[in-house]
């Protein structure tokens, strides 16, 4: 306003004050904005006013686990003369607001932050939504999945059969060879191939064969606590990404039937190559912090008949 009173044009006065021209024009005409802290009132009648407190709120107070969809279906049953489907989003917001104020206290989980080269994870997973066959015959198998926690670099291969120690040993050693280095710690879930899962000393639960395998590579073995699956989430959560990518590859291929396991392994390798591409730079940075691989690979823990590398 000082600039305007001095004879400056509105554009110049606005620029000097750090305002937009439209704001300067509004101020120049005396149209001041209301206080930002003043809450905005409801602009239309509450569409749930007649049913929220007498019908829905008592249900939520008795059973806080009820979902908005269930409440909407219940509302449609109790008052079929009105179509309540258009109020689904309104009901979702109302229930979410109520649960944030009055619902059960949610479980608090703090995200874990890892350092480069600190820890890696491995796990087995099943391919369930597509039926892989070999020359028309069902092909029962698992996928072995290894992942660096910091960079997200991953390796996978096809496992013939179950979660045996041979499968774990070969999958892990192939993963370490493909990675080019070793982390200081390796985390698994409670694999019977690695531990006895008894109540008692954790150190005594680790099987001698798995302990010897980890010692050969300088790995410190660890596992998630019983019933706390999210502790292994670094590798379990990406299982879905791997399998969705695999399904898409199979759709493009036009068939889930393979002549040899190696052909299927090559397709899986392409999946992991695509997943690793955006993580290449972080992988190269983490590679500098990994321990060196030992000079030899212990042949007594390798059985080429157990699985087919991808």
C-alpha positions as CSV (number, residue, x, y, z in Angstrom):
1,X,0.0,0.0,0.0
2,X,2.9,2.3,0.6
3,X,4.2,1.7,-2.9
4,X,0.7,2.3,-4.3
5,X,0.3,5.6,-2.4
6,X,3.7,6.5,-3.8
7,X,2.3,6.2,-7.3
8,X,3.6,2.7,-8.3
9,X,1.6,0.5,-10.5
10,X,-0.1,-2.5,-8.9
11,X,2.3,-5.0,-10.5
12,X,5.3,-3.1,-9.2
13,X,3.8,-2.7,-5.7
14,X,2.9,-6.4,-5.6
15,X,6.4,-7.5,-6.7
16,X,8.0,-5.2,-4.0
17,X,5.8,-6.8,-1.3
18,X,6.3,-10.3,-2.6
19,X,2.6,-10.8,-3.4
20,X,0.8,-12.1,-6.5
21,X,-1.0,-9.5,-8.6
22,X,-4.3,-11.0,-7.7
23,X,-3.6,-10.7,-4.0
24,X,-2.5,-7.1,-4.5
25,X,-5.7,-6.4,-6.4
26,X,-7.8,-7.9,-3.6
27,X,-6.0,-6.0,-0.9
28,X,-6.2,-2.8,-2.9
29,X,-10.0,-3.1,-2.9
30,X,-10.2,-3.9,0.8
31,X,-11.2,-7.5,0.5
32,X,-9.2,-9.2,3.2
33,X,-9.1,-13.0,3.6
34,X,-10.7,-14.5,6.7
35,X,-8.3,-15.9,9.3
36,X,-6.7,-19.1,8.2
37,X,-7.2,-20.7,11.7
38,X,-10.9,-20.3,11.5
39,X,-12.5,-23.7,10.8
40,X,-14.8,-24.0,7.9
41,X,-18.3,-24.9,8.8
42,X,-20.4,-27.6,7.2
43,X,-21.8,-26.5,3.9
44,X,-24.6,-29.1,3.6
45,X,-26.7,-31.2,6.0
46,X,-25.0,-34.3,7.4
47,X,-26.3,-37.2,5.3
48,X,-25.6,-39.6,8.2
49,X,-27.2,-37.6,10.9
50,X,-30.3,-39.8,11.3
51,X,-28.3,-43.1,11.4
52,X,-24.9,-42.4,12.9
53,X,-25.6,-42.0,16.6
54,X,-28.8,-44.2,16.9
55,X,-27.7,-47.1,14.6
56,X,-24.0,-47.2,13.6
57,X,-22.2,-45.7,16.6
58,X,-23.4,-48.3,19.1
59,X,-22.2,-51.0,16.8
60,X,-18.8,-49.5,16.6
61,X,-18.5,-49.0,20.3
62,X,-19.3,-52.7,20.9
63,X,-17.2,-54.0,18.0
64,X,-14.5,-51.5,16.9
65,X,-13.2,-54.0,14.3
66,X,-16.3,-53.5,12.1
67,X,-15.4,-52.0,8.7
68,X,-17.2,-49.3,6.8
69,X,-18.3,-51.8,4.2
70,X,-19.9,-54.0,6.8
71,X,-21.7,-51.0,8.4
72,X,-22.9,-49.9,5.0
73,X,-24.3,-53.3,4.2
74,X,-26.0,-53.4,7.7
75,X,-27.4,-50.0,7.0
76,X,-28.8,-51.1,3.7
77,X,-30.5,-54.1,5.4
78,X,-32.0,-52.0,8.2
79,X,-33.2,-49.2,5.9
80,X,-33.8,-50.7,2.5
81,X,-36.0,-47.9,1.4
82,X,-33.0,-45.7,0.7
83,X,-29.8,-46.3,-1.4
84,X,-26.8,-45.8,0.9
85,X,-24.1,-46.8,-1.6
86,X,-23.4,-43.2,-2.6
87,X,-22.4,-42.4,1.0
88,X,-19.7,-45.1,1.2
89,X,-16.8,-42.6,1.1
90,X,-18.5,-40.4,3.7
91,X,-19.0,-43.4,6.0
92,X,-15.3,-44.4,5.5
93,X,-14.1,-41.0,6.6
94,X,-16.5,-40.9,9.6
95,X,-15.4,-44.4,10.8
96,X,-11.7,-43.5,10.3
97,X,-12.1,-40.3,12.3
98,X,-14.0,-42.2,15.1
99,X,-11.4,-44.9,15.3
100,X,-8.5,-42.4,15.5
101,X,-10.2,-40.8,18.5
102,X,-12.0,-43.8,20.2
103,X,-10.8,-47.0,18.6
104,X,-8.2,-49.4,20.0
105,X,-4.6,-48.2,20.2
106,X,-2.8,-49.4,17.0
107,X,0.3,-51.4,17.3
108,X,3.4,-49.2,17.0
109,X,6.2,-50.5,14.7
110,X,9.3,-48.4,14.2
111,X,11.0,-48.7,10.8
112,X,14.4,-50.3,10.9
113,X,17.3,-48.5,9.3
114,X,20.3,-50.6,8.2
115,X,23.8,-49.6,7.2
116,X,25.5,-50.7,4.0
117,X,26.9,-54.2,4.2
118,X,25.3,-54.8,7.6
119,X,22.7,-57.4,7.0
120,X,21.0,-59.6,4.3
121,X,17.9,-61.7,4.3
122,X,16.8,-64.9,2.6
123,X,13.6,-66.9,2.4
124,X,11.7,-69.5,0.4
125,X,8.3,-68.7,-1.2
126,X,5.7,-70.5,-3.3
127,X,4.4,-69.5,-6.7
128,X,0.6,-70.0,-6.3
129,X,-1.3,-68.0,-8.8
130,X,0.2,-69.6,-11.9
131,X,0.7,-73.3,-12.6
132,X,4.2,-73.9,-13.9
133,X,4.6,-77.1,-16.0
134,X,7.5,-79.0,-17.6
135,X,6.5,-80.6,-20.9
136,X,2.9,-80.5,-19.7
137,X,3.6,-82.1,-16.3
138,X,3.1,-80.1,-13.0
139,X,6.4,-78.8,-11.7
140,X,6.3,-78.5,-7.8
141,X,8.9,-76.0,-6.8
142,X,9.8,-73.1,-4.6
143,X,11.7,-69.8,-5.2
144,X,14.7,-69.0,-3.1
145,X,14.9,-65.2,-2.5
146,X,18.0,-63.4,-1.2
147,X,18.1,-59.6,-0.6
148,X,20.5,-57.0,0.7
149,X,18.7,-54.8,3.3
150,X,20.4,-51.5,2.5
151,X,20.5,-51.4,-1.3
152,X,17.6,-53.8,-2.0
153,X,19.6,-55.8,-4.5
154,X,18.1,-59.2,-4.9
155,X,18.8,-62.7,-6.2
156,X,16.5,-65.6,-6.8
157,X,16.5,-69.1,-8.2
158,X,14.2,-72.1,-8.7
159,X,14.3,-74.8,-6.0
160,X,13.2,-78.3,-6.8
161,X,11.4,-79.8,-3.8
162,X,11.1,-78.3,-0.3
163,X,13.0,-76.1,2.2
164,X,15.9,-78.5,2.7
165,X,19.4,-77.7,4.0
166,X,20.7,-78.6,0.5
167,X,18.4,-76.0,-1.1
168,X,19.2,-73.4,1.5
169,X,23.0,-74.0,1.1
170,X,23.0,-73.9,-2.7
171,X,20.7,-71.0,-2.9
172,X,22.7,-68.9,-0.4
173,X,26.0,-69.7,-2.0
174,X,24.8,-68.9,-5.5
175,X,23.4,-65.7,-4.1
176,X,26.6,-64.7,-2.5
177,X,28.6,-65.5,-5.7
178,X,26.2,-63.4,-7.8
179,X,26.4,-60.6,-5.3
180,X,30.2,-60.6,-5.1
181,X,30.4,-60.0,-1.4
182,X,29.1,-61.0,2.1
183,X,27.2,-59.0,4.7
184,X,28.1,-59.3,8.3
185,X,24.7,-60.8,9.3
186,X,22.2,-63.1,7.6
187,X,18.6,-63.1,8.8
188,X,16.1,-65.9,8.1
189,X,12.7,-66.8,9.5
190,X,12.5,-69.9,11.6
191,X,13.6,-72.3,8.8
192,X,13.9,-75.9,10.0
193,X,16.8,-76.2,7.6
194,X,18.7,-73.8,9.7
195,X,17.4,-74.2,13.3
196,X,15.6,-76.7,15.5
197,X,13.2,-74.1,16.8
198,X,13.1,-75.4,20.3
199,X,12.4,-73.4,23.4
200,X,15.7,-72.6,25.0
201,X,19.1,-71.3,23.9
202,X,19.1,-69.7,20.5
203,X,22.8,-70.7,20.0
204,X,21.9,-74.3,20.6
205,X,19.0,-74.2,18.2
206,X,21.2,-73.4,15.2
207,X,22.1,-76.7,13.4
208,X,25.8,-77.5,13.2
209,X,25.7,-77.7,9.4
210,X,24.1,-74.2,9.0
211,X,26.5,-72.8,11.7
212,X,29.4,-74.2,9.7
213,X,28.2,-72.8,6.4
214,X,27.7,-69.3,7.9
215,X,31.1,-69.5,9.6
216,X,32.8,-70.4,6.3
217,X,31.5,-67.1,4.8
218,X,32.0,-65.0,7.9
219,X,28.2,-64.6,8.4
220,X,26.6,-64.1,11.7
221,X,23.2,-66.1,11.5
222,X,20.1,-64.6,13.1
223,X,16.3,-65.3,12.8
224,X,13.1,-63.5,13.6
225,X,11.3,-64.0,16.9
226,X,8.5,-66.5,17.0
227,X,5.2,-64.8,15.8
228,X,6.9,-61.6,14.7
229,X,7.0,-62.1,11.0
230,X,7.6,-58.4,10.1
231,X,11.2,-58.8,11.4
232,X,11.8,-60.7,8.2
233,X,9.8,-58.2,6.1
234,X,12.8,-56.9,4.1
235,X,12.6,-60.1,2.0
236,X,9.0,-61.4,2.6
237,X,7.3,-58.1,1.5
238,X,9.1,-58.1,-1.9
239,X,8.0,-61.7,-2.6
240,X,4.8,-60.3,-4.0
241,X,6.7,-57.9,-6.4
242,X,8.8,-60.8,-7.7
243,X,5.8,-63.0,-8.3
244,X,3.8,-60.3,-10.0
245,X,6.7,-59.6,-12.3
246,X,7.0,-63.3,-13.0
247,X,3.3,-63.5,-13.8
248,X,3.6,-60.6,-16.2
249,X,6.6,-62.2,-17.9
250,X,4.6,-65.4,-18.3
251,X,1.6,-63.5,-19.8
252,X,4.0,-61.9,-22.4
253,X,5.5,-65.3,-23.1
254,X,2.0,-66.8,-23.7
255,X,2.7,-70.0,-21.9
256,X,3.6,-71.4,-18.4
257,X,5.0,-74.6,-19.9
258,X,8.8,-75.1,-20.2
259,X,10.9,-77.8,-21.8
260,X,13.6,-77.7,-19.1
261,X,14.0,-76.2,-15.6
262,X,16.9,-74.1,-16.8
263,X,14.5,-72.4,-19.3
264,X,12.3,-71.4,-16.4
265,X,15.4,-70.3,-14.4
266,X,16.4,-68.0,-17.3
267,X,13.0,-66.3,-17.2
268,X,13.3,-65.8,-13.4
269,X,16.8,-64.3,-13.9
270,X,15.3,-61.7,-16.2
271,X,12.7,-60.8,-13.6
272,X,15.4,-60.2,-11.0
273,X,17.6,-58.3,-13.5
274,X,14.6,-55.9,-14.1
275,X,14.0,-55.5,-10.3
276,X,17.7,-54.8,-9.7
277,X,18.1,-52.3,-12.5
278,X,16.9,-49.2,-10.5
279,X,18.9,-50.3,-7.5
280,X,22.2,-50.7,-9.4
281,X,23.8,-47.5,-8.1
282,X,23.0,-48.3,-4.4
283,X,24.2,-51.9,-4.9
284,X,27.5,-50.6,-6.2
285,X,27.8,-48.4,-3.2
286,X,27.0,-51.2,-0.8
287,X,29.4,-53.5,-2.6
288,X,32.3,-51.4,-1.2
289,X,31.1,-52.3,2.3
290,X,30.7,-56.1,1.8
291,X,33.2,-58.6,3.1
292,X,35.2,-60.5,0.5
293,X,34.1,-64.0,-0.6
294,X,36.3,-66.9,0.6
295,X,38.7,-68.3,-2.0
296,X,36.8,-71.6,-2.2
297,X,33.3,-72.8,-2.2
298,X,32.7,-75.8,0.2
299,X,31.7,-78.6,-2.1
300,X,30.4,-80.8,0.7
301,X,27.4,-78.5,1.1
302,X,26.6,-78.4,-2.6
303,X,24.4,-80.8,-4.4
304,X,23.7,-79.9,-8.0
305,X,20.6,-82.1,-8.0
306,X,18.8,-80.0,-5.4
307,X,18.0,-76.9,-7.4
308,X,18.5,-75.0,-10.6
309,X,20.2,-71.6,-10.4
310,X,18.3,-68.7,-12.1
